[in-house]
Amino acid sequence: MAAKKPKVCVKSKVWLEDRQGRIIFGLGRMRILRAIERCGSLNAAAKDLKMSYRAVWGKIKVTEDALGKPLLVKSQGGSAGGGSTLTPYAYTLMERYLELSRIIDTQADDLFQSGFLDTK
């Protein structure tokens, strides 16, 4: 017999901000990087995500500027067209972000399950 699903659960989102409160990295940036990895270029990723090239590039640029490290290696166009690949730092950032999210989700779930809604 399957365990009963609780009626109430806790949810959380994790993102990184700079001192001005601008988002530096989160699920949206993660989706962009995965799309670039999958599609091979910023332009193709923007189309895949139904976003403008300018919006995708702007978000990547804000993140790179704030972190002081490149996320992409760009190759110039030509007869074969240009492209972009993720830097090793981008892969590390994604991996660490996912791990941080997992830790926060687990701790939030544990706290919630330990009696958050119990009243005395």
PAROMAR-872806 format. One record per atom (N, C-alpha, C, O): residue in three letters; atom name; x, y negated, z. Coordinates in Angstrom, 3 decimals, always signed. Layout:
! PAROMAR-872806
NODE vexba drenlum       xx       yy       zz
NODE   ALA      CA        X        Y        Z
...
***
This chain:
! PAROMAR-872806
NODE vexba drenlum       xx       yy       zz
NODE   MET       N   +0.837   +1.174   +0.000
NODE   MET      CA   +0.000   +0.000   +0.000
NODE   MET       C   +0.890   -1.248   +0.000
NODE   MET       O   +1.825   -1.360   +0.794
NODE   ALA       N   +0.586   -2.164   -0.890
NODE   ALA      CA   +1.401   -3.379   -1.017
NODE   ALA       C   +1.152   -4.315   +0.159
NODE   ALA       O   +0.046   -4.397   +0.695
NODE   ALA       N   +2.214   -5.017   +0.542
NODE   ALA      CA   +2.084   -5.990   +1.640
NODE   ALA       C   +1.201   -7.145   +1.193
NODE   ALA       O   +1.226   -7.566   +0.036
NODE   LYS       N   +0.411   -7.651   +2.159
NODE   LYS      CA   -0.458   -8.785   +1.860
NODE   LYS       C   +0.383  -10.035   +1.653
NODE   LYS       O   +1.294  -10.324   +2.429
NODE   LYS       N   +0.064  -10.770   +0.597
NODE   LYS      CA   +0.764  -12.017   +0.321
NODE   LYS       C   +0.264  -13.086   +1.298
NODE   LYS       O   -0.943  -13.225   +1.496
NODE   PRO       N   +1.182  -13.840   +1.907
NODE   PRO      CA   +0.736  -14.859   +2.859
NODE   PRO       C   -0.119  -15.922   +2.168
NODE   PRO       O   +0.058  -16.205   +0.983
NODE   LYS       N   -1.054  -16.506   +2.933
NODE   LYS      CA   -1.940  -17.537   +2.391
NODE   LYS       C   -1.206  -18.852   +2.173
NODE   LYS       O   -1.568  -19.636   +1.296
NODE   VAL       N   -0.181  -19.087   +2.971
NODE   VAL      CA   +0.577  -20.329   +2.907
NODE   VAL       C   +2.058  -19.986   +2.838
NODE   VAL       O   +2.539  -19.106   +3.553
NODE   CYS       N   +2.771  -20.689   +1.970
NODE   CYS      CA   +4.220  -20.493   +1.891
NODE   CYS       C   +4.894  -21.851   +1.734
NODE   CYS       O   +4.247  -22.842   +1.395
NODE   VAL       N   +6.174  -21.882   +1.979
NODE   VAL      CA   +6.931  -23.115   +1.878
NODE   VAL       C   +7.643  -23.147   +0.520
NODE   VAL       O   +8.118  -22.120   +0.036
NODE   LYS       N   +7.710  -24.323   -0.082
NODE   LYS      CA   +8.412  -24.531   -1.351
NODE   LYS       C   +9.337  -25.722   -1.185
NODE   LYS       O   +9.049  -26.647   -0.426
NODE   SER       N  +10.442  -25.689   -1.899
NODE   SER      CA  +11.365  -26.819   -1.847
NODE   SER       C  +12.073  -26.965   -3.182
NODE   SER       O  +12.181  -26.012   -3.953
NODE   LYS       N  +12.554  -28.177   -3.441
NODE   LYS      CA  +13.362  -28.458   -4.624
NODE   LYS       C  +14.651  -29.093   -4.137
NODE   LYS       O  +14.665  -29.846   -3.163
NODE   VAL       N  +15.726  -28.778   -4.827
NODE   VAL      CA  +17.029  -29.296   -4.463
NODE   VAL       C  +17.587  -30.050   -5.659
NODE   VAL       O  +17.536  -29.567   -6.790
NODE   TRP       N  +18.115  -31.223   -5.404
NODE   TRP      CA  +18.816  -31.969   -6.444
NODE   TRP       C  +19.907  -32.796   -5.801
NODE   TRP       O  +19.896  -33.035   -4.594
NODE   LEU       N  +20.846  -33.229   -6.615
NODE   LEU      CA  +21.935  -34.070   -6.150
NODE   LEU       C  +21.662  -35.497   -6.600
NODE   LEU       O  +21.240  -35.728   -7.733
NODE   GLU       N  +21.905  -36.456   -5.707
NODE   GLU      CA  +21.714  -37.874   -6.013
NODE   GLU       C  +22.999  -38.628   -5.738
NODE   GLU       O  +23.831  -38.201   -4.938
NODE   ASP       N  +23.149  -39.778   -6.426
NODE   ASP      CA  +24.254  -40.665   -6.083
NODE   ASP       C  +23.780  -41.639   -5.007
NODE   ASP       O  +22.642  -41.543   -4.547
NODE   ARG       N  +24.621  -42.554   -4.610
NODE   ARG      CA  +24.271  -43.482   -3.527
NODE   ARG       C  +23.137  -44.435   -3.890
NODE   ARG       O  +22.479  -44.986   -3.009
NODE   GLN       N  +22.911  -44.625   -5.176
NODE   GLN      CA  +21.811  -45.493   -5.626
NODE   GLN       C  +20.496  -44.724   -5.764
NODE   GLN       O  +19.478  -45.291   -6.162
NODE   GLY       N  +20.522  -43.445   -5.436
NODE   GLY      CA  +19.310  -42.637   -5.515
NODE   GLY       C  +19.024  -42.078   -6.902
NODE   GLY       O  +17.944  -41.537   -7.139
NODE   ARG       N  +19.981  -42.202   -7.825
NODE   ARG      CA  +19.805  -41.636   -9.170
NODE   ARG       C  +20.089  -40.143   -9.122
NODE   ARG       O  +21.033  -39.698   -8.470
NODE   ILE       N  +19.259  -39.376   -9.820
NODE   ILE      CA  +19.477  -37.937   -9.880
NODE   ILE       C  +20.734  -37.659  -10.696
NODE   ILE       O  +20.908  -38.169  -11.802
NODE   ILE       N  +21.596  -36.841  -10.120
NODE   ILE      CA  +22.844  -36.455  -10.761
NODE   ILE       C  +22.751  -35.033  -11.304
NODE   ILE       O  +23.262  -34.741  -12.385
NODE   PHE       N  +22.099  -34.154  -10.553
NODE   PHE      CA  +21.954  -32.778  -11.008
NODE   PHE       C  +20.780  -32.134  -10.303
NODE   PHE       O  +20.539  -32.368   -9.119
NODE   GLY       N  +20.057  -31.322  -11.047
NODE   GLY      CA  +18.919  -30.592  -10.518
NODE   GLY       C  +18.437  -29.608  -11.567
NODE   GLY       O  +19.169  -29.272  -12.497
NODE   LEU       N  +17.220  -29.154  -11.419
NODE   LEU      CA  +16.684  -28.163  -12.358
NODE   LEU       C  +16.608  -28.684  -13.785
NODE   LEU       O  +16.832  -27.930  -14.732
NODE   GLY       N  +16.296  -29.954  -13.949
NODE   GLY      CA  +16.227  -30.538  -15.292
NODE   GLY       C  +17.568  -30.512  -15.996
NODE   GLY       O  +17.659  -30.126  -17.161
NODE   ARG       N  +18.623  -30.927  -15.281
NODE   ARG      CA  +19.969  -30.911  -15.869
NODE   ARG       C  +20.400  -29.463  -16.139
NODE   ARG       O  +21.082  -29.182  -17.124
NODE   MET       N  +19.996  -28.562  -15.259
NODE   MET      CA  +20.301  -27.143  -15.449
NODE   MET       C  +19.662  -26.648  -16.752
NODE   MET       O  +20.303  -25.949  -17.536
NODE   ARG       N  +18.408  -27.014  -16.973
NODE   ARG      CA  +17.714  -26.621  -18.209
NODE   ARG       C  +18.438  -27.174  -19.437
NODE   ARG       O  +18.571  -26.488  -20.450
NODE   ILE       N  +18.906  -28.427  -19.337
NODE   ILE      CA  +19.627  -29.037  -20.457
NODE   ILE       C  +20.911  -28.263  -20.747
NODE   ILE       O  +21.186  -27.934  -21.901
NODE   LEU       N  +21.694  -27.973  -19.720
NODE   LEU      CA  +22.949  -27.244  -19.930
NODE   LEU       C  +22.698  -25.855  -20.499
NODE   LEU       O  +23.432  -25.405  -21.378
NODE   ARG       N  +21.684  -25.182  -20.013
NODE   ARG      CA  +21.363  -23.848  -20.546
NODE   ARG       C  +20.938  -23.933  -22.012
NODE   ARG       O  +21.283  -23.065  -22.814
NODE   ALA       N  +20.189  -24.982  -22.357
NODE   ALA      CA  +19.764  -25.163  -23.747
NODE   ALA       C  +20.963  -25.457  -24.647
NODE   ALA       O  +21.029  -24.961  -25.772
NODE   ILE       N  +21.901  -26.252  -24.166
NODE   ILE      CA  +23.111  -26.535  -24.948
NODE   ILE       C  +23.901  -25.249  -25.141
NODE   ILE       O  +24.394  -24.978  -26.236
NODE   GLU       N  +24.021  -24.471  -24.099
NODE   GLU      CA  +24.726  -23.185  -24.182
NODE   GLU       C  +24.051  -22.271  -25.214
NODE   GLU       O  +24.724  -21.647  -26.035
NODE   ARG       N  +22.735  -22.201  -25.161
NODE   ARG      CA  +21.962  -21.326  -26.033
NODE   ARG       C  +21.954  -21.821  -27.487
NODE   ARG       O  +22.064  -21.024  -28.418
NODE   CYS       N  +21.825  -23.131  -27.672
NODE   CYS      CA  +21.645  -23.701  -29.009
NODE   CYS       C  +22.949  -24.125  -29.677
NODE   CYS       O  +23.012  -24.229  -30.902
NODE   GLY       N  +23.985  -24.369  -28.887
NODE   GLY      CA  +25.280  -24.707  -29.460
NODE   GLY       C  +25.516  -26.173  -29.766
NODE   GLY       O  +26.592  -26.542  -30.237
NODE   SER       N  +24.520  -27.016  -29.503
NODE   SER      CA  +24.724  -28.449  -29.724
NODE   SER       C  +23.723  -29.250  -28.904
NODE   SER       O  +22.667  -28.757  -28.509
NODE   LEU       N  +24.093  -30.501  -28.663
NODE   LEU      CA  +23.192  -31.416  -27.950
NODE   LEU       C  +21.925  -31.650  -28.760
NODE   LEU       O  +20.820  -31.624  -28.219
NODE   ASN       N  +22.090  -31.877  -30.048
NODE   ASN      CA  +20.943  -32.169  -30.903
NODE   ASN       C  +19.961  -30.998  -30.934
NODE   ASN       O  +18.753  -31.190  -30.794
NODE   ALA       N  +20.482  -29.798  -31.116
NODE   ALA      CA  +19.608  -28.611  -31.147
NODE   ALA       C  +18.956  -28.388  -29.788
NODE   ALA       O  +17.792  -27.993  -29.716
NODE   ALA       N  +19.694  -28.638  -28.714
NODE   ALA      CA  +19.138  -28.481  -27.367
NODE   ALA       C  +18.009  -29.488  -27.143
NODE   ALA       O  +16.964  -29.144  -26.590
NODE   ALA       N  +18.224  -30.727  -27.574
NODE   ALA      CA  +17.181  -31.755  -27.425
NODE   ALA       C  +15.909  -31.326  -28.148
NODE   ALA       O  +14.812  -31.445  -27.603
NODE   LYS       N  +16.054  -30.831  -29.363
NODE   LYS      CA  +14.886  -30.368  -30.124
NODE   LYS       C  +14.208  -29.202  -29.417
NODE   LYS       O  +12.982  -29.157  -29.314
NODE   ASP       N  +15.011  -28.261  -28.931
NODE   ASP      CA  +14.486  -27.090  -28.230
NODE   ASP       C  +13.691  -27.501  -26.987
NODE   ASP       O  +12.667  -26.897  -26.671
NODE   LEU       N  +14.169  -28.526  -26.293
NODE   LEU      CA  +13.515  -28.996  -25.063
NODE   LEU       C  +12.431  -30.039  -25.334
NODE   LEU       O  +11.765  -30.515  -24.415
NODE   LYS       N  +12.266  -30.387  -26.620
NODE   LYS      CA  +11.293  -31.417  -27.016
NODE   LYS       C  +11.594  -32.752  -26.327
NODE   LYS       O  +10.703  -33.439  -25.829
NODE   MET       N  +12.886  -33.088  -26.321
NODE   MET      CA  +13.362  -34.354  -25.755
NODE   MET       C  +14.146  -35.073  -26.843
NODE   MET       O  +14.572  -34.462  -27.823
NODE   SER       N  +14.330  -36.366  -26.663
NODE   SER      CA  +15.149  -37.103  -27.615
NODE   SER       C  +16.625  -36.812  -27.347
NODE   SER       O  +17.018  -36.504  -26.222
NODE   TYR       N  +17.424  -36.917  -28.393
NODE   TYR      CA  +18.865  -36.742  -28.257
NODE   TYR       C  +19.398  -37.741  -27.251
NODE   TYR       O  +20.227  -37.404  -26.406
NODE   ARG       N  +18.917  -38.979  -27.346
NODE   ARG      CA  +19.375  -40.052  -26.448
NODE   ARG       C  +19.095  -39.711  -24.979
NODE   ARG       O  +19.937  -39.948  -24.113
NODE   ALA       N  +17.906  -39.153  -24.704
NODE   ALA      CA  +17.557  -38.798  -23.321
NODE   ALA       C  +18.463  -37.684  -22.806
NODE   ALA       O  +18.949  -37.752  -21.677
NODE   VAL       N  +18.691  -36.668  -23.617
NODE   VAL      CA  +19.542  -35.549  -23.208
NODE   VAL       C  +20.970  -36.039  -22.986
NODE   VAL       O  +21.587  -35.737  -21.964
NODE   TRP       N  +21.487  -36.793  -23.948
NODE   TRP      CA  +22.852  -37.301  -23.825
NODE   TRP       C  +22.975  -38.216  -22.601
NODE   TRP       O  +23.966  -38.143  -21.873
NODE   GLY       N  +21.984  -39.068  -22.371
NODE   GLY      CA  +22.018  -39.988  -21.239
NODE   GLY       C  +22.087  -39.257  -19.905
NODE   GLY       O  +22.834  -39.661  -19.014
NODE   LYS       N  +21.327  -38.205  -19.765
NODE   LYS      CA  +21.328  -37.434  -18.511
NODE   LYS       C  +22.687  -36.751  -18.297
NODE   LYS       O  +23.215  -36.742  -17.185
NODE   ILE       N  +23.238  -36.188  -19.356
NODE   ILE      CA  +24.557  -35.558  -19.254
NODE   ILE       C  +25.619  -36.599  -18.901
NODE   ILE       O  +26.484  -36.349  -18.061
NODE   LYS       N  +25.551  -37.763  -19.542
NODE   LYS      CA  +26.531  -38.831  -19.313
NODE   LYS       C  +26.476  -39.326  -17.869
NODE   LYS       O  +27.522  -39.520  -17.250
NODE   VAL       N  +25.272  -39.534  -17.317
NODE   VAL      CA  +25.126  -39.961  -15.928
NODE   VAL       C  +25.775  -38.943  -14.994
NODE   VAL       O  +26.479  -39.314  -14.054
NODE   THR       N  +25.534  -37.662  -15.256
NODE   THR      CA  +26.108  -36.610  -14.414
NODE   THR       C  +27.631  -36.594  -14.525
NODE   THR       O  +28.328  -36.534  -13.513
NODE   GLU       N  +28.143  -36.648  -15.743
NODE   GLU      CA  +29.598  -36.646  -15.933
NODE   GLU       C  +30.250  -37.850  -15.256
NODE   GLU       O  +31.281  -37.711  -14.599
NODE   ASP       N  +29.652  -39.029  -15.416
NODE   ASP      CA  +30.212  -40.241  -14.807
NODE   ASP       C  +30.213  -40.147  -13.285
NODE   ASP       O  +31.191  -40.517  -12.634
NODE   ALA       N  +29.116  -39.652  -12.723
NODE   ALA      CA  +29.005  -39.577  -11.264
NODE   ALA       C  +29.973  -38.553  -10.675
NODE   ALA       O  +30.545  -38.776   -9.608
NODE   LEU       N  +30.153  -37.436  -11.369
NODE   LEU      CA  +31.018  -36.372  -10.852
NODE   LEU       C  +32.472  -36.539  -11.273
NODE   LEU       O  +33.369  -35.912  -10.710
NODE   GLY       N  +32.695  -37.391  -12.269
NODE   GLY      CA  +34.055  -37.649  -12.725
NODE   GLY       C  +34.684  -36.503  -13.492
NODE   GLY       O  +35.908  -36.410  -13.586
NODE   LYS       N  +33.851  -35.628  -14.040
NODE   LYS      CA  +34.359  -34.482  -14.799
NODE   LYS       C  +33.443  -34.231  -15.984
NODE   LYS       O  +32.231  -34.428  -15.892
NODE   PRO       N  +34.025  -33.792  -17.105
NODE   PRO      CA  +33.189  -33.493  -18.277
NODE   PRO       C  +32.425  -32.188  -18.113
NODE   PRO       O  +32.917  -31.229  -17.519
NODE   LEU       N  +31.219  -32.172  -18.650
NODE   LEU      CA  +30.399  -30.965  -18.649
NODE   LEU       C  +30.415  -30.288  -20.013
NODE   LEU       O  +30.111  -29.101  -20.133
NODE   LEU       N  +30.777  -31.066  -21.050
NODE   LEU      CA  +30.733  -30.551  -22.411
NODE   LEU       C  +32.053  -30.753  -23.131
NODE   LEU       O  +32.785  -31.709  -22.874
NODE   VAL       N  +32.341  -29.828  -24.041
NODE   VAL      CA  +33.406  -29.989  -25.021
NODE   VAL       C  +32.682  -30.169  -26.347
NODE   VAL       O  +31.966  -29.279  -26.808
NODE   LYS       N  +32.882  -31.338  -26.954
NODE   LYS      CA  +32.171  -31.653  -28.183
NODE   LYS       C  +33.104  -31.491  -29.376
NODE   LYS       O  +34.269  -31.886  -29.326
NODE   SER       N  +32.578  -30.907  -30.444
NODE   SER      CA  +33.342  -30.821  -31.691
NODE   SER       C  +32.642  -31.698  -32.724
NODE   SER       O  +31.414  -31.743  -32.794
NODE   GLN       N  +33.441  -32.386  -33.515
NODE   GLN      CA  +32.912  -33.308  -34.512
NODE   GLN       C  +32.181  -32.553  -35.607
NODE   GLN       O  +32.411  -31.367  -35.839
NODE   GLY       N  +31.297  -33.276  -36.268
NODE   GLY      CA  +30.530  -32.715  -37.378
NODE   GLY       C  +31.423  -32.394  -38.554
NODE   GLY       O  +32.638  -32.277  -38.395
NODE   GLY       N  +30.868  -32.257  -39.678
NODE   GLY      CA  +31.587  -31.880  -40.880
NODE   GLY       C  +30.693  -30.957  -41.674
NODE   GLY       O  +29.484  -30.905  -41.448
NODE   SER       N  +31.276  -30.239  -42.590
NODE   SER      CA  +30.445  -29.358  -43.425
NODE   SER       C  +29.753  -28.285  -42.594
NODE   SER       O  +28.643  -27.864  -42.921
NODE   ALA       N  +30.409  -27.836  -41.512
NODE   ALA      CA  +29.807  -26.811  -40.652
NODE   ALA       C  +28.944  -27.424  -39.555
NODE   ALA       O  +28.255  -26.704  -38.832
NODE   GLY       N  +28.978  -28.756  -39.426
NODE   GLY      CA  +28.222  -29.427  -38.369
NODE   GLY       C  +28.997  -29.431  -37.069
NODE   GLY       O  +29.924  -28.643  -36.879
NODE   GLY       N  +28.615  -30.311  -36.191
NODE   GLY      CA  +29.278  -30.404  -34.894
NODE   GLY       C  +28.677  -29.427  -33.915
NODE   GLY       O  +27.845  -28.592  -34.269
NODE   GLY       N  +29.105  -29.543  -32.698
NODE   GLY      CA  +28.561  -28.660  -31.682
NODE   GLY       C  +29.073  -29.039  -30.317
NODE   GLY       O  +29.934  -29.910  -30.186
NODE   SER       N  +28.555  -28.398  -29.317
NODE   SER      CA  +28.979  -28.620  -27.938
NODE   SER       C  +28.990  -27.290  -27.213
NODE   SER       O  +28.128  -26.435  -27.418
NODE   THR       N  +29.989  -27.141  -26.360
NODE   THR      CA  +30.056  -25.978  -25.482
NODE   THR       C  +30.245  -26.486  -24.058
NODE   THR       O  +30.719  -27.602  -23.846
NODE   LEU       N  +29.877  -25.676  -23.102
NODE   LEU      CA  +30.011  -26.056  -21.703
NODE   LEU       C  +31.446  -25.877  -21.231
NODE   LEU       O  +32.134  -24.935  -21.627
NODE   THR       N  +31.882  -26.793  -20.382
NODE   THR      CA  +33.206  -26.676  -19.783
NODE   THR       C  +33.146  -25.657  -18.643
NODE   THR       O  +32.065  -25.338  -18.148
NODE   PRO       N  +34.306  -25.148  -18.230
NODE   PRO      CA  +34.319  -24.270  -17.060
NODE   PRO       C  +33.709  -24.968  -15.831
NODE   PRO       O  +33.052  -24.326  -15.012
NODE   TYR       N  +33.933  -26.281  -15.711
NODE   TYR      CA  +33.350  -27.032  -14.594
NODE   TYR       C  +31.821  -26.991  -14.640
NODE   TYR       O  +31.181  -26.866  -13.596
NODE   ALA       N  +31.231  -27.091  -15.822
NODE   ALA      CA  +29.769  -27.033  -15.950
NODE   ALA       C  +29.240  -25.693  -15.453
NODE   ALA       O  +28.224  -25.635  -14.762
NODE   TYR       N  +29.939  -24.616  -15.811
NODE   TYR      CA  +29.513  -23.290  -15.344
NODE   TYR       C  +29.627  -23.180  -13.817
NODE   TYR       O  +28.754  -22.615  -13.159
NODE   THR       N  +30.707  -23.725  -13.272
NODE   THR      CA  +30.888  -23.709  -11.814
NODE   THR       C  +29.794  -24.524  -11.135
NODE   THR       O  +29.229  -24.089  -10.131
NODE   LEU       N  +29.492  -25.699  -11.672
NODE   LEU      CA  +28.439  -26.555  -11.116
NODE   LEU       C  +27.103  -25.827  -11.111
NODE   LEU       O  +26.388  -25.852  -10.109
NODE   MET       N  +26.760  -25.181  -12.216
NODE   MET      CA  +25.485  -24.456  -12.286
NODE   MET       C  +25.452  -23.313  -11.275
NODE   MET       O  +24.453  -23.113  -10.585
NODE   GLU       N  +26.538  -22.576  -11.194
NODE   GLU      CA  +26.603  -21.450  -10.259
NODE   GLU       C  +26.462  -21.923   -8.812
NODE   GLU       O  +25.712  -21.334   -8.035
NODE   ARG       N  +27.177  -22.978   -8.455
NODE   ARG      CA  +27.124  -23.490   -7.084
NODE   ARG       C  +25.764  -24.104   -6.771
NODE   ARG       O  +25.267  -23.968   -5.653
NODE   TYR       N  +25.165  -24.770   -7.736
NODE   TYR      CA  +23.829  -25.344   -7.543
NODE   TYR       C  +22.814  -24.232   -7.274
NODE   TYR       O  +21.995  -24.345   -6.362
NODE   LEU       N  +22.869  -23.171   -8.060
NODE   LEU      CA  +21.938  -22.053   -7.858
NODE   LEU       C  +22.143  -21.398   -6.505
NODE   LEU       O  +21.177  -21.023   -5.841
NODE   GLU       N  +23.398  -21.257   -6.091
NODE   GLU      CA  +23.684  -20.669   -4.783
NODE   GLU       C  +23.160  -21.566   -3.663
NODE   GLU       O  +22.558  -21.073   -2.708
NODE   LEU       N  +23.381  -22.865   -3.769
NODE   LEU      CA  +22.861  -23.810   -2.777
NODE   LEU       C  +21.338  -23.725   -2.710
NODE   LEU       O  +20.762  -23.705   -1.622
NODE   SER       N  +20.694  -23.675   -3.856
NODE   SER      CA  +19.234  -23.555   -3.897
NODE   SER       C  +18.757  -22.277   -3.228
NODE   SER       O  +17.771  -22.288   -2.490
NODE   ARG       N  +19.461  -21.163   -3.486
NODE   ARG      CA  +19.088  -19.878   -2.862
NODE   ARG       C  +19.230  -19.947   -1.341
NODE   ARG       O  +18.363  -19.469   -0.610
NODE   ILE       N  +20.323  -20.543   -0.871
NODE   ILE      CA  +20.546  -20.662   +0.569
NODE   ILE       C  +19.445  -21.502   +1.209
NODE   ILE       O  +18.891  -21.123   +2.240
NODE   ILE       N  +19.132  -22.631   +0.605
NODE   ILE      CA  +18.110  -23.527   +1.153
NODE   ILE       C  +16.746  -22.842   +1.142
NODE   ILE       O  +16.000  -22.931   +2.117
NODE   ASP       N  +16.418  -22.162   +0.050
NODE   ASP      CA  +15.137  -21.450   -0.026
NODE   ASP       C  +15.040  -20.368   +1.047
NODE   ASP       O  +14.011  -20.233   +1.709
NODE   THR       N  +16.104  -19.607   +1.216
NODE   THR      CA  +16.118  -18.542   +2.216
NODE   THR       C  +15.959  -19.103   +3.623
NODE   THR       O  +15.168  -18.586   +4.412
NODE   GLN       N  +16.705  -20.154   +3.940
NODE   GLN      CA  +16.608  -20.740   +5.272
NODE   GLN       C  +15.243  -21.384   +5.503
NODE   GLN       O  +14.698  -21.304   +6.604
NODE   ALA       N  +14.691  -22.017   +4.476
NODE   ALA      CA  +13.353  -22.601   +4.622
NODE   ALA       C  +12.319  -21.499   +4.848
NODE   ALA       O  +11.436  -21.641   +5.694
NODE   ASP       N  +12.425  -20.402   +4.097
NODE   ASP      CA  +11.506  -19.273   +4.275
NODE   ASP       C  +11.634  -18.684   +5.678
NODE   ASP       O  +10.631  -18.410   +6.336
NODE   ASP       N  +12.872  -18.492   +6.129
NODE   ASP      CA  +13.103  -17.934   +7.470
NODE   ASP       C  +12.494  -18.835   +8.546
NODE   ASP       O  +11.821  -18.350   +9.455
NODE   LEU       N  +12.728  -20.129   +8.446
NODE   LEU      CA  +12.182  -21.076   +9.413
NODE   LEU       C  +10.658  -21.041   +9.391
NODE   LEU       O  +10.017  -21.017  +10.442
NODE   PHE       N  +10.092  -21.039   +8.211
NODE   PHE      CA   +8.642  -21.027   +8.063
NODE   PHE       C   +8.047  -19.746   +8.648
NODE   PHE       O   +7.055  -19.797   +9.375
NODE   GLN       N   +8.647  -18.610   +8.334
NODE   GLN      CA   +8.149  -17.317   +8.811
NODE   GLN       C   +8.332  -17.147  +10.308
NODE   GLN       O   +7.651  -16.321  +10.917
NODE   SER       N   +9.236  -17.909  +10.919
NODE   SER      CA   +9.511  -17.759  +12.353
NODE   SER       C   +8.466  -18.436  +13.228
NODE   SER       O   +8.633  -18.522  +14.444
NODE   GLY       N   +7.406  -18.909  +12.622
NODE   GLY      CA   +6.324  -19.463  +13.436
NODE   GLY       C   +6.050  -20.933  +13.205
NODE   GLY       O   +5.498  -21.597  +14.083
NODE   PHE       N   +6.413  -21.451  +12.074
NODE   PHE      CA   +6.206  -22.864  +11.767
NODE   PHE       C   +4.744  -23.289  +11.968
NODE   PHE       O   +4.475  -24.374  +12.483
NODE   LEU       N   +3.816  -22.437  +11.564
NODE   LEU      CA   +2.386  -22.789  +11.658
NODE   LEU       C   +1.742  -22.358  +12.970
NODE   LEU       O   +0.583  -22.685  +13.227
NODE   ASP       N   +2.480  -21.627  +13.804
NODE   ASP      CA   +1.919  -21.183  +15.083
NODE   ASP       C   +1.652  -22.383  +15.981
NODE   ASP       O   +2.460  -23.308  +16.066
NODE   THR       N   +0.524  -22.348  +16.637
NODE   THR      CA   +0.204  -23.379  +17.615
NODE   THR       C   +0.077  -22.740  +18.984
NODE   THR       O   -0.270  -21.564  +19.096
NODE   LYS       N   +0.342  -23.468  +19.966
NODE   LYS      CA   +0.302  -22.920  +21.328
NODE   LYS       C   -0.972  -23.307  +22.002
NODE   LYS       O   -1.196  -22.942  +23.156
***
